[in-house]
């Protein structure tokens, strides 16, 4: 479900006060890192991730994280990317 512009602006505003909860180091996007990202998204919905790579690799990694987790990339500034995935509805 795509987000509307007002929703994206609201999420960006909330993300300003967050600290990165996961760091993708030189080892890249390993299974352990993906599991940490999954846990953080489940617990918080909105997270910041620090990507310690050069620009082209950061862009590729951000896309891989979004694809692997089903999260939406809200914004990417420098080495920090913000992702959002709504919590599943309890049925």
C-alpha positions as a printed Julia matrix, in Angstrom:
91×3 Matrix{Float64}:
  0.0     0.0    0.0
  1.7     3.25  -1.11
  1.95    6.08   1.37
  0.5     9.51   0.7
  2.66   12.64   0.77
  1.22   13.82   4.11
  1.95   10.39   5.63
  5.53   10.49   4.33
  6.04   14.01   5.74
  4.72   12.87   9.12
  7.05    9.84   9.16
 10.04   12.01   8.2
  9.24   14.35  11.09
  9.06   11.42  13.53
 12.32    9.98  12.18
 14.27   13.18  12.95
 14.39   12.22  16.63
 15.4     8.6   16.11
 18.87    7.12  16.41
 20.04    4.35  14.04
 19.1     0.96  15.52
 20.98   -1.23  13.04
 24.34   -0.69  11.36
 25.23   -2.36   8.07
 29.02   -2.54   8.19
 31.61   -3.59   5.68
 30.37   -7.2    5.9
 27.28   -6.11   4.0
 23.71   -7.29   4.31
 24.12  -10.64   6.07
 21.36  -12.9    7.36
 22.06  -11.72  10.91
 21.76   -8.05   9.9
 18.49   -8.75   8.06
 17.15  -10.53  11.13
 18.04   -7.52  13.29
 16.26   -5.22  10.84
 13.18   -7.48  10.84
 13.08   -7.46  14.65
 13.47   -3.68  14.81
 10.7    -3.12  12.24
  8.37   -5.47  14.08
  9.03   -3.73  17.39
  9.05   -0.11  16.18
  7.59    0.18  12.64
  9.83    3.23  11.9
 13.59    2.74  12.1
 16.86    4.32  11.04
 19.67    2.23   9.64
 23.28    3.33   9.22
 24.9     2.15   6.0
 28.71    2.33   6.18
 29.49    2.1    2.45
 30.11    4.43  -0.48
 27.21    6.16  -2.2
 26.4     3.61  -4.89
 26.55    0.73  -2.42
 24.31    2.61   0.04
 21.66    3.11  -2.61
 21.79   -0.57  -3.58
 21.72   -1.72   0.05
 18.74    0.5    0.86
 16.82   -1.07  -2.02
 17.81   -4.56  -0.92
 16.66   -3.89   2.66
 13.31   -2.57   1.43
 12.81   -5.56  -0.86
 13.89   -8.18   1.69
 11.78   -6.81   4.54
  8.75   -5.44   2.71
  9.44   -2.04   4.26
  9.14    1.33   2.55
 12.23    3.51   2.21
 11.03    6.86   3.57
 14.23    8.82   3.08
 17.97    8.45   2.74
 20.37   11.18   3.79
 24.07   10.5    3.73
 24.8     7.22   5.47
 21.41    7.0    7.18
 18.25    5.49   5.72
 14.77    5.5    7.27
 12.39    2.6    6.74
  8.74    2.12   7.66
  6.67   -1.03   7.79
  3.27   -0.97   9.49
  2.7    -3.57  12.17
  0.57   -6.49  11.06
 -3.05   -6.21  12.14
 -3.87   -8.64  14.95
 -6.7   -10.79  13.73
